[in-house]
Amino acid sequence: MAAAARAGVIGLGIIGSRVAARLAAAGFPLGVWNRTPREFPGLPVPARDPAAVAENADIVQIFVADDAALRETLEKMLPSLAARHVLLCHATVAPQTVREMAGLAASRGATLLDAPFTGSRDAAAQGQITYYIGGEHAALERARPVLESSAKAIIPLGELGTASAVKIATNIMAAAAAVSLAEAVNLLRANGVDPGVLPAVLENNAARSGVTDLKLPCMLTGEFAPRFSAKNMRKDLRLAREAATSGQRKLSEAMLQLYDAACEAGWGEEDFATVVKVKS
């Protein structure tokens, strides 16, 4: 079944390129496209445009930056879409945008699934992504072999838009963990304490989390190669602000100010751990 599925990947950034490499290694017939033309060793020559990917694929994974990029991509793909297509929207976008784009795909008979994920660069390379899925169960089952090439887990969450809301909510939590860790690091430095004590301190402390394990080394060494960029975290905090009611978004607004400052300082392409460099 997996060998018969023709796959496509649109958007060959940090995650998309690694997902595409997993598909190629698994033997899927594969087409790819990236907004910025360049060579991708180990992958097929990129197609001329998103429509060309869809012409030769049945399951298409879409890794683009934001709502506007998703809309632009779908519009370009539209002439090539048909009932055989399942489109997997892996971008973190507003739930309403997912529903609108699903309607656009449906106008050509295609099915779009809400499919944001958790897992950074290394997880993608190792096939350890967790996908959150909203939308039709039958379409998910058709897409499952493609997803499994890069997945640690695939979690169905119900209707379209549900998965996007969950992803935005969990990114609030990730941002909060990074911001609190950054403040702790800077507090120690301000008081003459080497923050290098934190790994041992957190080993048996309830404040330890997956985020602290991943981001503390970055903050201690000053190495901010992006696993998930500050500009993308800022984008997701903006989505959180828009999705929440006014009485429930104060934390998101406060964190957004910090990520605005990080991006304005020129650190937007760095990992979101770079928030440690923001001084109030």
KABEL-V301848 format. One line per field, one symbol per residue. ss: DSSP state (H for helix, E for strand, C for the rest). Layout:
BEGIN
ss: ???
END
This chain:
BEGIN
ss: CCCCCEEEEECCCCCHHHHHHHHHHCCCEEEEECCCCCCCCCCCCCCCCHHHHHHCCCEEEECCCCHHHHHHHHHHHHHHCCCCCEEEECCCCCHHHHHHHHHHHHCCCCEEEECCEECCHHHHHHCCEEEEEECCHHHHHHHHHHHHCCEEEEEECCCCCHHHHHHHHHHHHHHHHHHHHHHHHHHHHHCCCCHHHHHHHHCCCCCCCHHHHHHHHHHHHCCCCCCCEHHHHHHHHHHHHHHCCHHHCHHHHHHHHHHHHHHHCCCCCCEHHHHHHCCC
END
